């Protein structure tokens, strides 16, 4: 797959982060010391293209933001765009706990101060029952985990989404057991393709895509990419994950894109690209969504039919 990655993004594609951060800093400052969690680092506003970006044409803003899964707002693909606008995403804090050296409840502004040095534009292919190419703005999850210090006994990373039924109409119904939860093995979490995304197309993350902070794991099915994260926990045992809890026969913990392992009710051998129209030709699904060169090593020696 040599030559698949290409840095064709220009500086003009880069996020205007300064305005966003200043706004958050003002809010944090006004709230005073009570809100200030442990400090994570210095401000450095700079974004550059990721070496992992694909040269495939990204989907349009419209396609990425009007056709979503975010069950906290309802189960229709159009519900998130319709109802997520009311979600308050600023201020926002993330509790980082479990097997870490510096646990705490960190204000998002502090997290971003510490990691913006690493922020990149990632144009990644993402797959669910449909496939999209999204130019995310984000940073490696590893950067944050390194800053809080992962204890040697930690084996997994667990994530939770916000629970706020007043602003999330789907949570007023028992669609899923809230909070939405997800997990990764520690080595998957530390992989440079695993990012925390804060925006797309150089803009702040639209609420329907998981503002203000969501996970992106491009070699896994889309449901692993948990949105609007409020908790990150380092654990010894394999953590709970929403779809795995819901239906363990159909959704495994790993959920790697794999054309050879079918979902019990449908084939995973091909995928429907979004934006090609209703009659668009389905494309063959690639192992690990085309990221096999980068991630296959994580699963060497594992039976991927058992560990699906
Ligand atoms: N995160 C939360 N909190 N709630 C959800 O319902 N849906 C998942 C994932 N993250 C979901 C979530 C699923 S099924 C998919 S396919 C992706 O988000 C969709 O992300 P997108 O809307 O940005 O394309």
Boltz pocket constraint, residues with backbone or C-beta under 6 A from the ligand:
constraints:
  - pocket:
      binder: B
      contacts: [[A, 64], [A, 67], [A, 68], [A, 69], [A, 70], [A, 71], [A, 72], [A, 127], [A, 128], [A, 161], [A, 180], [A, 208], [A, 209], [A, 210], [A, 221], [A, 222], [A, 223], [A, 224], [A, 225], [A, 226], [A, 227], [A, 228]]
      max_distance: 6.0
